[in-house]
Amino acid sequence: MSFLDKLQNQKNKLKGTETIVTTVDGQRYVEKGSEVTAICPNTYGFVVDTKPDNIPILVSDYLYIGSQDCAVNSVIEAYNIKHVLSLGIKVDVVVNNKFINCLDVPETKIKDLLTECLPFIWRCVTSKEYILVHCNAGVSRTSTVAIAYLIHYKRMTFQEAYDIVKSKRPAIQPNAGFRKQLEALTPGNVI
């Protein structure tokens, strides 16, 4: 008996399975063997969030963080924000805006990101002008920059800075790569 015949015999002994597949456009299918049946064709492949996340959170003197929902003129005017630091998301606002191209992936080296972001934030804060730091959801990139700011300028440990930002905005969660790099930073010596 050839090796291929042995494999086919083993395959015939396997129990059939049923798999539910959700495509990126939200279509759902059941696959069983070679049969494919559509189910729930009018659902999304993700949770739809219909509530805006448009309240910026003050984490330190003059430093707000939030999602892209905060980076709109009505919110900026309501909170007297004079500068916006956009991480990976371009926005059109009436105030001074700095865009930093940054992907929310663990492989991103935050040292380069922080070299551009932290002095910009520091200039705004020392001028006593409010700045909003935001990314798409205000969870990973935004929190990474805010935590690094506290480590560098407030000379906090990673855990102290993380705890402060987390207590102000519980949704924050730097991705695993960002967190590891943040934990390796030395207070007062980030950039």
C-alpha positions in Angstrom: 0.0 0.0 0.0 1.4 3.4 -1.0 1.8 6.3 1.4 -1.0 8.2 -0.5 -3.3 5.2 -0.1 -2.6 5.2 3.6 -3.4 8.9 3.9 -6.7 8.4 2.0 -7.7 5.6 4.3 -7.0 7.7 7.3 -8.9 10.6 5.8 -11.9 8.4 5.3 -11.9 7.6 9.1 -12.0 11.2 10.1 -15.2 12.6 11.6 -16.9 15.2 9.5 -16.9 18.8 10.9 -19.0 21.8 10.5 -17.3 25.2 10.3 -19.0 28.6 10.5 -17.0 31.1 8.3 -17.5 34.9 8.6 -16.1 36.9 5.7 -14.8 40.5 6.1 -18.0 41.9 4.7 -20.1 40.1 7.3 -21.5 37.2 5.3 -21.7 34.0 7.3 -21.5 30.5 5.9 -21.6 26.9 7.2 -19.1 24.6 5.5 -19.5 20.9 5.9 -17.4 18.8 3.7 -17.8 20.3 0.2 -21.3 21.8 1.0 -21.5 25.5 1.7 -24.7 27.0 3.1 -25.2 30.8 3.6 -26.6 31.9 7.0 -27.2 35.3 8.4 -26.3 37.2 5.2 -27.2 40.6 6.7 -24.8 40.7 9.6 -21.4 42.4 10.0 -18.2 40.6 10.6 -17.5 42.8 13.6 -19.3 44.6 16.4 -20.8 47.8 15.2 -20.2 50.7 17.6 -22.8 53.3 17.1 -21.9 55.4 20.1 -19.3 58.1 19.5 -16.2 58.0 21.7 -15.9 61.8 21.6 -14.9 62.8 25.2 -11.2 63.5 25.5 -9.6 62.4 28.7 -7.1 64.7 30.6 -4.2 62.5 31.7 -1.7 65.2 32.7 -1.5 68.9 32.6 -2.7 70.1 29.2 -2.5 66.5 27.8 -5.7 65.0 26.5 -6.0 61.5 24.9 -8.9 60.0 22.9 -10.1 58.3 19.8 -10.5 59.8 16.4 -14.0 60.8 17.4 -12.4 63.5 19.6 -10.5 64.9 16.7 -13.4 67.0 15.3 -13.7 70.7 15.4 -16.7 70.8 17.7 -14.9 68.7 20.4 -11.7 70.6 20.0 -13.4 73.9 20.5 -15.4 72.7 23.4 -12.3 71.6 25.3 -10.1 74.6 24.2 -7.6 72.2 22.4 -5.0 74.1 20.4 -3.0 71.2 19.1 -3.7 67.7 17.8 -1.2 64.9 17.4 -2.7 62.3 15.1 -1.1 58.8 15.2 -1.8 56.9 12.0 -5.1 58.7 11.3 -5.2 61.9 9.3 -7.9 64.4 10.4 -8.9 67.8 9.1 -9.1 70.2 12.1 -8.9 74.0 12.4 -6.0 73.9 15.0 -2.3 73.0 14.7 -2.2 69.3 13.7 0.8 67.0 13.5 0.3 63.7 11.7 2.7 60.8 12.5 2.4 57.7 10.3 2.3 54.8 12.7 0.9 51.3 12.5 -0.5 49.6 15.5 1.6 46.4 15.1 3.9 44.9 17.7 6.9 45.2 15.3 6.7 49.1 15.2 9.7 50.6 16.9 8.3 53.2 19.3 11.7 55.0 19.8 11.3 56.6 16.4 7.7 57.5 17.1 8.5 59.0 20.5 11.4 61.1 19.1 8.8 62.9 17.0 5.9 62.9 19.4 7.3 63.8 22.9 9.0 67.1 22.0 5.8 68.2 20.2 3.7 67.4 23.3 6.2 69.0 25.6 6.2 72.3 23.6 2.4 72.4 23.8 2.3 71.6 27.5 5.0 74.1 28.5 3.2 76.7 26.5 0.1 75.9 28.6 -1.9 75.0 25.6 -4.1 71.9 25.5 -3.1 69.1 23.1 -5.1 66.0 22.1 -3.2 62.9 21.2 -5.4 60.4 19.3 -5.3 57.4 17.1 -8.2 55.4 15.6 -9.6 53.9 18.8 -7.5 55.7 21.4 -6.4 52.4 22.8 -2.9 51.3 21.8 -0.9 54.0 19.9 -2.4 56.9 21.9 -1.8 55.2 25.3 1.7 54.2 24.3 2.6 57.9 23.6 0.9 59.1 26.8 2.6 56.5 29.0 6.0 57.3 27.4 5.4 61.0 28.0 4.8 60.4 31.7 7.9 58.1 31.9 10.1 60.7 30.2 8.9 64.1 31.5 7.3 63.1 34.8 10.0 60.5 35.5 7.6 57.7 36.3 8.2 54.0 36.1 6.2 52.1 33.4 3.8 50.8 35.9 3.1 54.2 37.5 2.5 55.8 34.1 0.4 52.8 32.9 -1.7 52.9 36.1 -2.4 56.6 35.8 -3.4 56.4 32.1 -5.5 53.2 32.7 -7.3 54.9 35.6 -8.3 57.8 33.4 -9.2 55.8 30.3 -9.8 52.2 31.2 -10.0 51.1 27.5 -6.3 51.7 26.9 -4.2 48.7 26.0 -0.8 49.1 24.3 -0.2 46.1 22.0 2.2 43.5 23.2 5.2 44.9 21.3 4.5 48.5 22.5 4.1 47.3 26.1 7.4 45.4 26.0 9.2 48.5 24.6 7.6 50.8 27.2 8.6 48.5 30.0 12.2 48.8 28.9 12.2 52.6 29.0 14.2 54.5 31.7 12.4 57.3 33.5 13.6 60.7 32.3 15.6 59.1 29.4 13.2 58.0 26.8 14.3 60.1 23.8 
